[in-house]
Amino acid sequence: MAETTHQFRAETCKLLNILTHSLYTNHEIFLRELLSNASDALEKVRFLQATGGDVRDPELPLEIRIAMDKDAHVITISDTGIGMSEQKMIDNLGTIARSGSEQFLREREAEKGDVKEAELVDDSKAEDDEEAIVERDDSKPSDAAQIIGRFGIGFYSVFMVAQKVEVTSVPATGDAVAHVWTSEGTGSFTLRALEGAEAEGIRRGTSVKIFLRDDAHEYEEKWRLESIIRKHSNFLPFAIELDGSRVNTTAALWREPKFSISKEQYNDFYKFLTYDQTEPLDVIHFSVDAPVQFNCLLYIPGTTVDVFDERKDEWGPDLYVRRVLIDRHNKELLPNWFAFMKGVVDTEDLPLNISRETLQENTILRKISQTATRQILTHLERLAKSDPEKYEAIWKLHGKYLKFSFDSYQYRDRVASLLRYATSTQGDKLSSLEDYIARMKPEQKEIWYVAGSTLEAAKVNPHLGQFRRKGVEVLYLTDPVDEFALETIMQFKDHPFKSVEMAEAGALDAYPDVEDAEPKPEPLSEAQKPELDALIAAVKTILGDQVKDVRVTQRPIDAAACLVSPEGVSSSMEKLMRVMQKSDGIPQKILELNPDHSLVRALMGICSANADDALLKDMVNSLFDSTLLLDGYMNDPFAMAERSMRLLKQAAGWYSDLRK
């Protein structure tokens, strides 16, 4: 048969130019697309064989082979798949956006006649209704559903690297002869039949011969092709041999039934996926049929993960479309408060050639994210109840990320039940908010908390004294985001969150003191009240503009003094606001004195005797320094050290005189 020349239509030529120069920004994608086409061709043969159909050369193994000729700058990709007749080559290779795979699936569906309108899922409901999630329990998709290509434009990506392409194909059914399709990706293609000696030895399947452009010779290197295969096509279900050695040796574990996978297999796949040699703490593996069909395999690492700093671009599951990698670390699949998770999401409902920019606006991706997020939350909720020790281990490593759910109105109430905190009554044991509520005092409404830079700092907060006296439990918040998160959530099960620093006078008076509480001092007498006023005036003079004001505290504290923000916010919240404003100075606050404290009463006596006493000045400044330290600030350390030495020297002298 003589060679025939066929013209691409004018609009097809324009589209081909767009496809090869604009749609794919990464030229290595051409290999992914050709391997996906080859996998589809093999899947069709497997489907025909499984359904009793006759195929040519039935003894041929289902595989893909890649050969390189560096001297000629040629790559050849061959498969033993379904192949194409002359007409199929004209239809599938001569018309852009015509997919042979799509046509194959439609024919199979038409044969079965099992697609009924009543079976379609109402996506508008499924998007927001958790009950609409249809989880596929350990079942695998049919052979036909494994076919990858649906859009029909991936083949043309080869012209990003090829100056000419030859496609030789023999159909797997019928008795058609081999044909060769040739094109330079411009205005036309040629087609001819192979006859005589030229056709000898050519068996079922398709071979794509790529004549590389001068700027694409990197793809004739074995290491380069191998890295692309491992990156994009490592989980295709058929063997890919490169110069005689198989490249893809790891199975797509997320596609396997859960009951057939051992813990060792899960752990080995995790190490392969992440290069982390520490075993994961937990595995979340599920398959969903509606509202979107996808498989999800996620791991909770057994080591801390820092993805908000130096590794801020390395979070999010890898997105696959029918086993083919589309996007590494896709941040649209999960909210940032699940950033610590590693794994894979594989969907049936996205085209292979979707761009990264389109992904960010894709409705299907949003539905996957919503469904996966709900599934993960359900898993963690069950784990927290069934295995609290394991959940606590997860919280200690990754809880800091879950706290960032405060900005999600949709999920933050559910995540609130997963929060865990150290408290003033539970020792080393962490507590949930539900458990805290169960231990509340009768008639207690507020969930009290205290924030500090560390657990030790939180424990010595001067506002905690009266809470200890009354036996009222307090949450210890030690992460900068903690207080911001609780203030945004506002309440949990109708119990508002409240900082101990915001406790009003008399807030705890209804509760009796605990048995071992120290007795309260006698209230000030009428004669002592002027002494307190004089001390406050003297402290104002001594501290000057270091403080906004000095006054008597009305708060239930047991320290000698505390600092209060003029804006009425807690000290930790004020620090966070100052960090956001990039202010690193010491804020001017209100100093409140506790007249029930023995130190303040001693200072009243010294001030009453001599308001200009140098000792009074040193002691007031030392008290202010200590209060600043408890508030998380450091004043002049050298002046503080010098004052401390003077006071120590004087105190030592007094003690020595008393012993004589």
C-alpha positions, 0 to 999 in steps of 0.5 A: 500500500502506498504512503498517504498524506493527511492534513490536520485541520487548521484549527487542529494545527493551532491547538497542537501548537498550544498543546506543545508550547503552553499546556505543558510547562514541564517537558518531561511530562511527555514520557508520563503521557506516553506511558499512560497511553501504553498502560491504557492499551495494555489494560484494554487487552487485559479487559478483553481477555478477562471477558473472553475476547480473542486477541492476537498473540495471546501469549505476549506478556503485558508490558512496556519497553523503552529503548534508546539509541544515543547515536541516532538521538532516538527513544522508542516506547513499545507496548503489547497492548490493544494497538490500532488499525489504519482507521483508528490511527487516523481517528485517534492520532489525526484528531486532537482531543479524540480519546480512544480510551474514552470511546472504549469505555463508552462502548463497554458501558453501552454493552452493559447498559448499567448506567442509570440516571437514578444511580447518579449522586446529587453532588450539591448535597454530597458536598456538605452532607457527611452522610452522603459520603459513600465509602468503598470497603475493600473493593477494587474498581473494575478492569475497565475503570483502571483505564487512564486516558480520557481526554485524548490530547496527551499524546501530542505532548511528545512534540515538545521534545520530538522533531519527528514521531513514528507510530507503528501499530498492529491491532490486537483484534481482527487481521489488519496489518501493521501501519506506520503513522509519521508526523513532525507535528506541523500541518500534516501526517503520513500513513502507510502499511508495512508489507513483506520483510518490513512487516516481519516480526512485528506483533500486537501493540504499538511502538512510538519512535521519538526523534529528539530535538537538539535541545532535548538530548537529555532524554536519551540518558538512562538515568534521566528517563528512570527518574521521570518514570519513578516520579510520575509513572512508578505505580502503573500496573504493568512492568516498565522495562528500560534497557532490559531492567524493570523500573517500577517495582513498587505496587500502588498500595492505596489501590489494594484492599485494606484487609489484604495489607499487612502492617509491614507492607504499610510501613515499607510503603511509608518509608519508600514514599517519605524516606523516613526510616521511623515507623508511622504512628498511624495509617488512614486508608479509605476509598470513596465512591461518592461524591467523588471517586478516589482512594486515599492512603495517609500516614501520621509520622512518628517524628516531628514535622516542621512544615511551617518553617524551612519545609513550608513547601513540602506538605500535602499529599501527592495527587495521582490520577489513576496511578499517575502522579499529577502534583507532588505535595498538593496543598489543596487536598487537605487543610494546613492543620493536617499539614503533618500528614504524608500520603497519596490521594488517587482520583478517577475524576480528574484528567491527566493533563490538568494544569497546576493553575487549574487544579487550584480552582477545581471543584472536584479537588475541593470535594475531595478535600472536604470528604477526606477532611471529614474522614480523617476527623472521624478516624481521629475522634474514634482513635481518641476514644478507643486508644487514648494513649496512641492519640496522646502520642500523636498529639504530642508530636503534631497537636500544634498543627491541629490548633490552627483549625481555629480559622475554619468555621466548618470544622473547628468545633470538631477539632476542639474535641481533639485538643489536649492540654496540661492542666493545674490538677492532672500532673503529667496527664493531658486533658481533653476539653470534655474531661475538663468540663466533667471535673468542673466545680458545681455551677462553674461556667468558664473554662479557665486557662493561663498562657505562658511561653513554657509550662513552667512559666504558666505554672508561676503566673501570679494570677493562679494563686486564688485558683489553687486556693479554690481548687479550680482547674486551669488549662496551661497554654504554652504555644503562641497560637493556643490563646488566639485559637481559644479566643476565636473558638470562644466556647466549647459546649456552651462553656466560654473560654476565659483567661485567669488574668481576666478574672473579676474580683469575687469570681471565685468567692462562691467556692470554698477554700481547699483543705490545705490552703494557707489562711488569708491575712487580716484585712487592712485596718483604717490606720493602714489604708493611708500607708497603702496610698503613700506606698502607691504614690512612692512607687509611681515616683520611683518607676516613673514612665516605666509604668502606665499607672500604679493601683491596688489590684482587685484581682484574685492573685496571691503574688505581691504584684502583677502587670495589667494591659491598659487595653484589657487583654491578657499578657500572652495575647498582647505579646502575640499582637506585638510580634505581629506588629514587629514591636520588641520593646517593653510595653508600658503597663499598669502595675497592680499591688496586692495589699494582702501580700506580706511583701507589700505590707513590709514596703508600706512600713518602710515607706511610712518610716521614710519615703526617700529610703534608698532601700525602698527604691531598690526593693520597688525596682526589684519587685518591678523586675520580678513582675516583668520577668513573670510577664515574659520581659527582661528589663536592664539585666545589669542594673537588676544584677547590681540591685540584687547584690546590694539587697543580698548584702544588706539582707545578709548583714541583717541576718548576721546581726540577728544571730549575734 
